[in-house]
Amino acid sequence: MLIHAIPANTAYEFAADVRDGLTRPGQKELPSKYLYDDVGSALFEVISHLPEYGLTRADERLLQRHAGEIVDRLDAPVAVAELGSGSGKKTRWILEAFSRRGPTSYYPVEISRSALVMCERELSDIDSISIVGFEREYLDGLLEVAAYRRPGQHLLVLFLGSTIGNFDRPVGVKFLAAVRGILEPGDSLLLGTDLEKPALQLHKAYDDELGVTAAFNLNLLARINRELDADFDLSQFAHVARINHEARSVEMHLQSQRRQTVRIPAADLRIEFAEGETIWTESSHKYSAEEVFPMASDAGFCCQAQWIDEQWPFAENLLIAE
Ligand SMILES: C[S@@+](CC[C@H](N)C(=O)[O-])C[C@H]1O[C@@H](n2cnc3c(N)ncnc32)[C@H](O)[C@@H]1O
């Protein structure tokens, strides 16, 4: 695979975002995109195998079952872009269906270089599929992919795994509208959305018994230590998953176990934590199957088809750009 690599976030931007998030009045925050360095991407891959985290398996069952129908609904020729591909394991079903139709270009867009490398390793054996990876943020990468399109070629954008849920609801619609702005009428977006489910099941999915999700979350502090020379004592922070009923989301936090001071020299920061205070690191919003239709139309798409998993409430939605 060819990787177009301009590291998506420089150390300077990382330091600025850490500074901004940890000096906010009230709730301290860190952007969830920084969870995915080499260690974080590897840990996320393990999370996707955990018995408590049924989301990835539901997504994959739907793709396996309906890939042929999804591809048949799209007019050839099609190029496939994937936003935040991760390891790309589930994408195999879609790409194999395209490969039966003829040569197809696949463009994974990833902030994490190691995820792009995993993705290439996972998918490079599929006949007639050429892979060009973009180490970029979602929209920057998609803009470049769109510039590659040949006259008459349609684009299918994959945004799987309910990564849309990491955005607050209104920001998620704005993000979809920005994706639509890069596309042409008739292009399509396959959007995975995790659906609402009982609180206990949700809580376990984000706080597993083995502690892999806890390690994934704590790795963000370890990453700040590694890359920004900070002195977070990881044993003095704990992973907490919280259900936010009003927002219909699960939040991940890192909770300070005592009053403490942390130094982050590369961000020119000395930061105080009270006992019990948290850093909010990620939200995963959950959806009703019905709300995807108005979300799509508010963003300039029409939801043409929706498939729902029977074992783990999850919807795969095929949106067409209007
Ligand atoms: C929740 S994981 C989902 C991975 C995969 N799509 C799946 O369904 O299993 C989100 C992926 O998006 C990538 N990512 C997160 N923020 C990003 C951003 N702003 N731009 C590009 N990629 C991003 C991460 O590196 C990670 O691989």
The ligand as an SDF file (V2000), in Angstrom:
LIG
                    3D

 27 29  0  0  0  0  0  0  0  0999 V2000
  -13.7470    3.7720   17.1790 C   0  0  0  0  0  0  0  0  0  0  0  0
  -12.3850    3.4050   16.1410 S   0  0  0  0  0  0  0  0  0  0  0  0
  -13.2350    2.5230   14.8450 C   0  0  0  0  0  0  0  0  0  0  0  0
  -12.3460    1.7410   13.9470 C   0  0  0  0  0  0  0  0  0  0  0  0
  -13.0830    0.9570   12.8620 C   0  0  0  0  0  0  0  0  0  0  0  0
  -13.7620    1.8480   11.9190 N   0  0  0  0  0  0  0  0  0  0  0  0
  -14.0930    0.0160   13.4810 C   0  0  0  0  0  0  0  0  0  0  0  0
  -15.2810    0.1910   13.2130 O   0  0  0  0  0  0  0  0  0  0  0  0
  -13.6900   -0.8930   14.2010 O   0  0  0  0  0  0  0  0  0  0  0  0
  -12.0790    4.9900   15.4070 C   0  0  0  0  0  0  0  0  0  0  0  0
  -10.9310    5.0100   14.3920 C   0  0  0  0  0  0  0  0  0  0  0  0
  -10.8800    6.3200   13.8260 O   0  0  0  0  0  0  0  0  0  0  0  0
   -9.5510    6.8390   13.8880 C   0  0  0  0  0  0  0  0  0  0  0  0
   -9.7050    8.2870   14.1560 N   0  0  0  0  0  0  0  0  0  0  0  0
  -10.1170    8.8820   15.3020 C   0  0  0  0  0  0  0  0  0  0  0  0
  -10.2040   10.2050   15.1450 N   0  0  0  0  0  0  0  0  0  0  0  0
   -9.8190   10.4610   13.8610 C   0  0  0  0  0  0  0  0  0  0  0  0
   -9.7240   11.6550   13.0830 C   0  0  0  0  0  0  0  0  0  0  0  0
  -10.0220   12.8480   13.6000 N   0  0  0  0  0  0  0  0  0  0  0  0
   -9.3340   11.5510   11.7970 N   0  0  0  0  0  0  0  0  0  0  0  0
   -9.0020   10.3240   11.2490 C   0  0  0  0  0  0  0  0  0  0  0  0
   -9.0920    9.1610   11.9430 N   0  0  0  0  0  0  0  0  0  0  0  0
   -9.4990    9.2260   13.2220 C   0  0  0  0  0  0  0  0  0  0  0  0
   -8.8700    6.1060   15.0190 C   0  0  0  0  0  0  0  0  0  0  0  0
   -7.4720    6.0160   14.8310 O   0  0  0  0  0  0  0  0  0  0  0  0
   -9.5770    4.7480   14.9980 C   0  0  0  0  0  0  0  0  0  0  0  0
   -8.8600    3.8110   14.2250 O   0  0  0  0  0  0  0  0  0  0  0  0
  1  2  1  0
  2  3  1  0
  2 10  1  0
  3  4  1  0
  4  5  1  0
  5  6  1  0
  5  7  1  0
  7  8  2  0
  7  9  1  0
 10 11  1  0
 11 12  1  0
 11 26  1  0
 12 13  1  0
 13 14  1  0
 13 24  1  0
 14 15  1  0
 14 23  1  0
 15 16  2  0
 16 17  1  0
 17 18  1  0
 17 23  2  0
 18 19  1  0
 18 20  2  0
 20 21  1  0
 21 22  2  0
 22 23  1  0
 24 25  1  0
 24 26  1  0
 26 27  1  0
M  CHG  2   2   1   9  -1
M  END
$$$$
